[in-house]
Amino acid sequence: MIKWIPFQMEIMHQLGPHHLSTTKSLSCLPKYSFYFYQAAENALKAETGPITLPTIQARLLQCYFLLGRGRINQAYSIFGIIVTLAYAFGLHRNHTPNGSQDLVDIECNKRVFWSIYVMDKYLSSSLGRPQVLREDDTDQV
C-alpha cells in the first residue's frame, strides 16, 4: 500500500490554501503556499534511493500548484522530470496482477500514469509544444 510521505503533505498544504482562499477566514493562507512549495522541493531534492510512486505523485502535485499560480513554463520544466521518472518506474507499462502485486498498487500506478498523460496533453496544447509522452512506448490500458 502506498503511504503518504512528508513532501506530499507539504504539497497538499500548498494546494489547499490556494484553492480555499475564497473563504474569509482562510484568506491569509495563500501567502504561505510558496513556503510549503519550497519545503516540498527541498525534500524532493534531498531524496535518494530508488524511484517511488509517492515521489512521482509529489512532482505531479507540484505541476498542479505551478499551473494554479500561472507559472506554466516552470510546470513544463518539472513535467519533463515527471515523465523521466514515470518511464524509469515503469508506469507506461501494463502490469497484470499476480500473487506478489497488490491490486490497489496496480490501480494507483494506472491512475498516476493517466494523470501524467492528461497533463502532457494539456501542457503541449497550451504551450504549442510537442507531447513528451510517446504513445508508441506505452501499453498502459
C-alpha positions in Angstrom: 0.0 0.0 0.0 1.2 3.5 -0.8 2.0 5.7 2.2 1.9 9.5 2.3 5.3 10.9 2.8 6.3 14.3 4.3 6.8 16.2 1.0 3.4 15.1 -0.3 1.9 16.6 2.9 3.8 19.8 2.2 2.4 20.0 -1.3 -1.1 19.4 -0.1 -0.6 22.2 2.3 0.4 24.5 -0.5 -2.5 23.4 -2.8 -5.2 23.6 -0.1 -4.9 27.3 0.9 -4.6 28.3 -2.8 -8.0 26.7 -3.6 -9.7 27.6 -0.3 -8.7 31.3 -0.3 -12.2 32.4 -1.2 -13.2 31.7 2.4 -12.7 34.9 4.5 -11.1 33.0 7.5 -8.6 31.4 5.2 -7.8 34.4 3.0 -4.4 34.9 4.7 -3.1 31.4 3.9 -2.1 31.7 0.3 1.0 33.8 1.3 2.3 30.6 3.0 1.8 28.4 0.0 5.2 29.3 -1.5 6.9 28.4 1.8 5.3 24.9 1.6 6.3 24.6 -2.0 9.9 25.3 -1.2 9.8 22.8 1.7 8.5 20.1 -0.6 11.0 21.0 -3.2 13.9 20.7 -0.7 12.6 17.4 0.5 12.3 16.1 -3.1 15.9 17.2 -3.9 17.2 15.5 -0.8 15.6 12.2 -1.7 17.9 9.4 -2.6 17.4 5.8 -3.5 15.0 4.1 -5.9 12.2 5.9 -7.6 8.9 5.6 -5.8 5.3 6.3 -6.8 4.9 8.9 -4.0 7.9 10.9 -5.5 6.2 11.0 -8.9 2.9 11.9 -7.3 4.6 14.8 -5.3 6.1 16.1 -8.5 2.8 16.0 -10.3 1.2 17.9 -7.5 3.9 20.5 -7.9 2.9 20.9 -11.5 -0.7 21.4 -10.5 0.4 24.1 -8.0 2.5 25.9 -10.5 -0.3 25.9 -13.1 -2.6 27.3 -10.4 -0.1 30.1 -9.9 0.2 30.8 -13.7 3.7 29.5 -13.9 3.1 27.2 -16.9 6.7 27.2 -18.2 8.1 26.2 -14.8 5.4 23.5 -14.6 6.5 22.3 -18.1 10.1 22.1 -16.8 9.1 20.0 -13.8 6.9 17.9 -16.1 9.9 16.7 -18.0 11.3 15.3 -14.8 8.0 13.6 -14.1 8.0 11.8 -17.4 11.5 10.6 -17.0 10.7 9.3 -13.5 7.5 7.6 -14.8 9.4 5.8 -17.6 12.1 4.7 -15.2 9.4 3.5 -12.7 7.6 1.6 -15.5 4.3 3.5 -15.3 3.9 3.3 -19.0 3.8 -0.5 -18.9 0.6 -2.5 -18.4 1.0 -4.7 -15.3 -1.2 -7.7 -14.8 -1.9 -8.7 -11.2 0.0 -11.7 -9.9 0.4 -13.1 -6.4 3.0 -10.6 -5.3 1.4 -7.4 -6.5 -1.4 -5.6 -4.8 -4.4 -4.6 -7.0 -4.5 -1.3 -5.2 -0.9 -0.5 -6.2 -1.5 -1.5 -9.8 -4.6 0.8 -9.9 -2.7 3.6 -8.3 0.1 3.2 -10.9 -2.5 3.4 -13.7 -4.2 6.5 -12.3 -0.9 8.3 -11.9 0.1 7.4 -15.4 -3.2 8.7 -16.9 -2.9 11.9 -14.8 0.5 12.4 -16.4 -0.9 11.6 -19.8 -3.6 14.2 -19.4 -1.1 16.8 -18.1 1.1 16.1 -21.1 -1.9 16.8 -23.5 -2.7 20.0 -21.6 0.8 21.4 -21.5 1.6 20.6 -25.1 -1.7 22.2 -26.4 -1.3 25.2 -24.1 2.3 25.9 -25.0 2.2 24.7 -28.6 5.0 22.2 -27.9 5.2 18.6 -28.9 4.0 16.0 -26.4 6.6 14.5 -24.1 5.0 11.1 -23.8 5.3 8.9 -26.8 2.2 6.7 -27.4 4.3 4.1 -29.2 6.2 3.5 -26.0 3.1 3.0 -23.9 1.0 -0.2 -23.5 -0.9 1.0 -20.4 -4.7 0.4 -20.6 
